[in-house]
Amino acid sequence: MNDCKTVADIVERFVNGKVLMLQKSYLAGSSSSRATLARLRRLGQPGMGSWMVVGDDVFSGLPELCTSRVDEEDALRAIRCAMKLYAIHQQSEVVGVAIPPSSMDWTSGSFGRACYLISHQVGSEPQGEAGVLRRMSTIESATGFEGVEAGLRALISLMKSKGVKLNYGRLARDIYFIQKSSARDRVFMGWARDYYVPRKQDACDTSN
């Protein structure tokens, strides 16, 4: 039976593969990809349609997770959530919003770094940072998955409005671990690191 880290690795690779393939097709003007994104945006909503139809968009090609029932449910929930958020982020955009994995910069596309970019763009209002941090704190304090998903969606909407991109495989991995009481603290610690490290570096560059 696979442990949580192995399952998280599978989830990350799977979501990256699905999202980047869908993004490539969408940017090439595929009408079927636009239809897929529309179905993904409706996930979890009344009238979303049959899971026997939309399930192909979300889960086709997923390898066997070989884990417990609870772990599998957490993994499927993370995949569903990440792909829905990507569909929301990509809607009507003429450039891809998903960043592929990068070995050059370990913060590239991370959720914490993306949140930093929202609030520290040129021209951003000073109060914008407080709003971003408040939303990040809301996710951390959420007691149920619906609260986590709502907080993520609010920040993804801000990323969309600011032209900030994201690695959706890494986000799916984080969402999976947020559901684990033994691992969720590491997720938020990582987000805090990726948010505050460049913030500190910018402060040092300004003072020099």
Sequence and secondary structure as in RCSB ss.txt:
>XXXX:A:sequence
MNDCKTVADIVERFVNGKVLMLQKSYLAGSSSSRATLARLRRLGQPGMGSWMVVGDDVFSGLPELCTSRVDEEDA
LRAIRCAMKLYAIHQQSEVVGVAIPPSSMDWTSGSFGRACYLISHQVGSEPQGEAGVLRRMSTIESATGFEGVEA
GLRALISLMKSKGVKLNYGRLARDIYFIQKSSARDRVFMGWARDYYVPRKQDACDTSN
>XXXX:A:secstr
   HHHHHHHHHHHHHHHHHHHHHHHHTT HHHHHHHHHHHTTTSTT   HHHHHHHHHTT     S HHHHHHH
HHHHHHHHHHHHHHHTT SS  B    SS TTTT HHHHHHHHHTSTT  THHHHHHHHHHHHHHH SSHHHHHH
HHHHHHHHHHHHT  B HHHHHHHHHHHT TTTHHHHHHHHHHHHHHHHHHHHHHHH 
